[in-house]
């Protein structure tokens, strides 16, 4: 009987020993038919399994706009490697013997090793999304003038992501990856900056409708009795600009338009369109949504010009290039008194019934037309002490630098000229 019991118990003890031996063995070895990241690690201890992965490089895949990049974590530190200790610890060691009949596949995300922040900074700086040539700032949807109407230009989200967002996201991904809490894919595509104003923005749509009204009007510009110009469509829209989604007239273009009209229609330098009133009326019309009519104001000036030819001892007075008056004169002579100044001047002072006072004289005159800067030193005046004018009198009996005229002539000239009348003496 004893022998029979021993014969029965002995195999059981052997089997039990084998079982417990296997249980102890697989506490620190992978079960049979175990694969980690598609690599066979059956019956390997942690050291042997790690040896099989020594050439495997843990990576993070960074998805960006237009490009994905792989970051090798060994670039952070050469000691970084996969950590499979948790996989061994989580094995079903109680039923280890079943593993010889069933294949087991594991994915290892957890890694071990340290890294420094400056290494991470360097990797971040070299990412595609942070290189200057790949950065495109987002552009909000905005208003634009095109083909005589207001258009909404669709927003452009561009390709811009803040460096600190990339750094923080990557650091969090790596830290989670170290703990095996996440996969190795970092998707940054939803972390880019985007346009704040979209093309369906209600405020933008309402502004477009409002501003279109300004471009639907017609401005009629009556140049004179026989000519008119019309601003509408593109010609009208061309005088506007949009800044910060606000419609306003373009000052440079308005000035250029006014110049084009005045240069074409102006008659002469003394018969021309009043630009100031033209611009005021045009700006008021541009600021309105209603049709309007502008009647241009014309300025007709008399172009006055005094010419004195010393060699002829004659004065000529012109209006609009027409000779109105001529008169004999007596000018100065540098060899005897003072010369009459030559060159271009203008009338700066007009007085009647005054005295000319010098170091050794006081003379009364009925009319004085000064043409020097002060209007008090050199001028045209009558000379009651003279009986004759013109000819060669200035050679022997010159003036003291002024232009002497008969009272009958200067009285007429006095009424014609105004302050600013041009003077040319030669």
Buried (B, 14 or more C-beta within 10 A) or exposed (E): EEEEEEEEEEEEEEEEEEEEEBBEBBEEBBBBBBBBBEBBBBBBBBEEBBEBBEEBBBBBBBBBBEEBBEBEBBBBEEEBBBBBEBBBEEBEBEEBBEBEEEEBEBEBBBBBBEBEEEEBEEBBEEBBBBEEEBEBEBBBBBBEBEEBBBBBBEBBBBBBBEEEBBBEBBBEBBEBBBEBEBEBEBEBEEBBBEBEBBBEBEEBEEBBEEBBEBBEBBBBBEBEEEEBBEBBBEBBBBBBBBEEBEBEBBEEEBEEBBEEBBEEBBEEEBBBBBBEBBBEBBBEBBEEEEEBEBEBEEEEEEBBBBBBBBEEBBBBBBBBEEEBBBBBBBBBBEEBBBBBBEEEBBBBBBBEEBEBEEEEEEBEBBBBBBBBEEBBEBBBBBBEEBEEBBEEBBEEBBBBBBBBBBBEBBBBBBEBBEEEBBBBBE
